[in-house]
C-alpha cells in the first residue's frame, strides 16, 4: 500500500480522481434539493440529509474494513476521543455550513468558494510545519486564489454580492475542512486511513441525525427513485474520495497532493453548468476558475527532494521533537 501511495503516477491519478468526485457533489446536491422538494431555508432538512448521506458513507467503509481487515477497526480510548473531535469538525460542522451554504449559492459559485480550503490549508501549514513555510510562490498563489474567489462573487453587472448564509457558509465549510486536514495529519497517528474516515463520518453523521431528526417537519423531504439514487451516489463518492484522500495524506505531505485540488472547482463548475438548469459558465466564472486554479498550483509548487534526503529530514525532525 505504501509503495503504491508514494508512486508519483498513482498519487497524481488518485488525487485528481478524488477531486473530480468532490466536484461532482455540487450539481448532485443542487439537483437533490430540487428533487426532494427541500426548501432553501430549511436548515434542519439539510442537516438530516447530510447526516443520512455521511452515515451511509461511513457504514460502507466500516463494513468493508470489517470484511477485509477487521483488526484495523480497533481503536484505543484516546483514539475514540480524537475520532469524536474529528467527526464533529470534519463532518458535523463542515457539512452543516456546506449543505446550507450551497442551498443559497449557485453550484459554480459553491465549487469556487470551497476551493478556498486549499489556501486556508497552506496558511495553517505555515504555522504547523517547519518545512512548509510561506514563500513568494505561495504568497502569489494565495493572492491569485483569493482574488479568484472574490471574482466569483461579482456578477456580469460587476456588482459584488455576499450573504452570510450563502457565500459566508461556503467559506466557513472550507475553513473547517482545512482544519480537518491538519488534524488528520497531526492527531490520527496509528489509525488506518479507511478506519479514520469511516469512524469520523459515522460519528459526525450520527450527531447530525440526533440533532436534526427530532426537529424535522413532516414532508420536509420527499424521496423519489431519482432522489434515492442521488443520495446513494453522494454517499459512495464520499466514502471513496475521503478514504483515498486520507490514504494519500498518510504517506505524502499535505501541500504536495493539494495541488491537484484545482480540479475540484473546475470539474464542479463544468458539471454544474451541464446539469443544473439556469447555470451557465460566464466570463466572470471562467476568470475566477482560472485564478483559483493558478493559485492552487502556485501555492503547492515546490522543488522535489530526493527520497533519501526527505526521509532524513523527517527522521531528524522526529528526533528533535522527542528531544
N, C-alpha and C positions, 0 to 999 in steps of 0.2 A: 504493500500500500504506500509506504513512504517513498519508495523508488518511483512509483507512478506519479505521485503527487508532488514530486520535485523535478520531474522531467519537463523541460520548457514547453514542448508542444502540447503536452497533456494539461499543464497549468493554464495555458492560453485558451485551449479549447473548452475546458471546464468552466473557466471564469466567464468567457463570452456566452456560453450556453446558459449559465445561471443568470447573467444579465438580461438576456433575451426573455427568459422565463419571467423574471421580475417585470420587465417591460410589458409583457402581455397581460399582467394583472390589471393594468389601468383600464383598458377597454372592457375586460371581463367584468370588473366590478361595476363600472358605469352601466353596462348593459344589464347586469344583475339587479341593480337598484330599480331600473325601469320594469324589468320582467317580474320582479317580486312585489312591485307596486309599493315600494317603501317611500315615505315622504322624505323630502330633502332635509327637513328639520327634525326628523325623528332620531334623536341621538341613541336612545335605548335600542331601537331596532338594529342600528348599525353595530352596536356593541354585541348584541346577541348573534347577529350574522357573522361577525368576525370570530366570536367565540366558537360557533359551530365549525367554521372553516378550520381554525387552527387546532381545535380539539381533534378533528378528523386527521389533520396532517400529523399531529403528534402521535396519535394512536397508530397510524400507518407505520411510522418509524419505529415505535416501540415494539409493535408486533413483529415487524421484520427483523429487528435485532434479537428478539426473543427466539425466533426460529433459526437465525443464522449464528449469532454469537451471544447467547444469554448471559454469560459471565460479565460482559461489558456493560450490562444494565445496572450492575450493583454499584451503589454509591455509599459513601460514608455519611455520618451525621453532619459533619462540617460541609460536605458537598451538597447535602439537601438544602442547607441554608443558602449556599451560593446559587443553586438552581432556582430556588424560590425568588431570590432577588433578581436574578437574570430573567426569569419568566415575567416578573412584574414590569421590568424596564423594557425588555426586548419584544415582548408580546402585548401585555395589557396596555401599557402606556403608549408605546409606539403606534399600535393599531387602533387605539381609541382616537388619537389625533389623525391617523391616516384615513380611516374609513369616514369619519365625519368631515374632515377637510376635503376629501375627494368629492363628496356629495355637493360641495359648494364651489368647485372649480371645474374646469374642463379636464378631460383626460390628458391632453397635451400639456397644459399648464402643470398639472399634477406631476407628470413624468419629469418635467424640467426642475420643478421646485424640490422634489425629493432627492434629486441628484446632489443637492447641497450637502447631503450627508457625507459625501466623499470629501468635500472641503472641510467640514467640521472634523472628520477623522484626521485629516492632515494637521489641523490646528491642535487637536488634542494630543496627537502623537508627538508633536514638538515638545510638550511638557512631560510626556511619559517615557520617551525613549531617547537615549543619548545619541544613538546612531540614526535618528530620523528627525533631525532639526530642520527648521525652515531655512531655505536658501533663496537665491534670486529666482531660479526657475520655478520654485514652489510659490513664491510671492507673486510672480507674474501670473502663474496659473490660477491662484486664488482670486486675483483681480479680474481675470478674464471670466472665470466661472461665476463669481458673484455678479459681475456685470450682465452676464447672460441670464441669470436668474431674475435680475431686475427687469431686463428687456422682455422677459416672458410675461410680465405684468403690464406691459404697455400695449394698448390696442392699436388698431390701424389708424385711429384718430390721434395717436400719440398722447393719450391720457392715461395716467397711472392709476391702477385700481388695486385695492388691497383690503381684505376683510379678515379679521382675526380668526373667525370660524371656517374660513376657506384657505387662502394662501398662508395665513398665520399657522393654522393647524398642520399644514403640509410641511412647513419649515420645522415645526416642533417635532413632527414624526421623524424628519431627517436627523435632527439633533439627538433624539433618544436612540435612534439606530446607530449613530456614530459612537455614543456612549456604550451601547451594547457590544459593538465591535471591539472596543478597547477592553471591556470586561471579559469577553470571550478569550482574548489573548492572555490576560493577566490572571484571572481568577479560576478559570476552568481547567487547571492543571490536573492531569491524571484522569480526566473524564473523556471517554471516547466521543469523537465529534458527533456521530449519529445519535448516541445516547444523550449527549448535551442538548442537541436540537430537539429530540423527541420529548425529553422531560420538561424543558423550558416552554415548549409550545403547549404541552398538556397542562402544566401548572398555570401558565398565564391565561390560557383559554378557559380553564375551569373557573378561575377567578372572575373573568368577564361574564360567564354564564351565571354564576352565583349572584353577581351584582345585577345583571340585566334581566334575566328571566322573570323574577317576581314583579318587575316594573313594566314589562312589555304589555302594550294594549292589544286586545283581541283584533285579529285582522291586520296587524302591522306588517306582516309578511304573508304573501300569498304564493305558495310554491306551485310551480308548473314543471312538466318534464324538462323543459329547457332550463328553468331555474335550478333544478336539482343537478343537471349536467354541468352548468356553470360553477355551482358550488363544489362539486367533486373535482372538477378541473383545477379550481383555485386551491383546494386542499392538497392535491397531488403536486402541483407546481411548487407549493410552499415546502412540502416535505423533501422533494428532490433538490430544489435550489438551496435551501438552508443547509441540508446535510452535506452537500458537495462543497458549499462555500466555507463552512467551518472546518471541513477536512483540509481545504487549501490553507486556511489560516493556521492550522496546527503545524504545518511544515514550511510555511512561507511568511515573509513579512507582510503586514497589512498593506503597506504602501506599494509593494511590488505587484500585488494582484488587483488592487483597487483601480489601477489604470484602465482595466478593461470594463469598468462600470460605466464608461462613456456610452456603451451600447444600451444601457437601460433607458435613459431619456430618449435616445434616438429611436430604438425599437418601440418604446411606449408611445411616442408622438406619431410615428408612422402607422402603427396598428390602431391607434385611436382615430386617426383620420380615415382609416379604412372601414372601421366597424361601428363607430359612434355617429349616429345621424346628426348632421349640423356642424360637425367639427372638420375644419379644413386647415391644411398647412398654409400659413400666411408668411409674409416676408419677415415679420417680427419674430414669429415662432422659429423659422428657419435660422434667422440670425442668432437667436438665443441658443438654439441647439448647437450651432457652430461654436459659439463662445464657450458653452459648457463643456462640449467635447474636447476642445483645445485645452481648457482649464484642467480637466480631469487628467489628460495625458501629460500636461506640463508639471502638475504637482507631483506626479508619480514617476517622472523621468529621472533616472539615476544611473550612475555608472555601475556596471556589474563588477562584482568582486570574484576572484577565483574561489571555488568552493572551499578549498583548504583554508584560505585566508578568512573567509566568512565564518567557518566553523571555529577557527582560532579566536576570532573576535568575540563570538558568542560565549565560548568557554571562559575567556578572560573576564567578561562581564559577569558571568555567573559566579566565578571565584571572588570577584570584587564585592558582589552583593552579599555573599556569605560572610566575607570578612567584615 
